């Protein structure tokens, strides 16, 4: 994968993570009980953070363009 493609993937994953984090924050503000019981939004945000981390690892790999 080219460096340009890896950058694009990282940007997409970062934007996706931000969207999920905002949704989770809104859910927490609306329903305090999800802090203890968990929520779908929390799960998807955590998954998105893992995807972002993987994209950033790929970005840090050598510049094989």
ABEGO torsion letter per residue (X at the ends): XBAAAAAAAAAAAAAAAAAAAAAAAAAAAABAAAAAAEBAAAAAAAAAAAAAAAAAAAAABBBBX
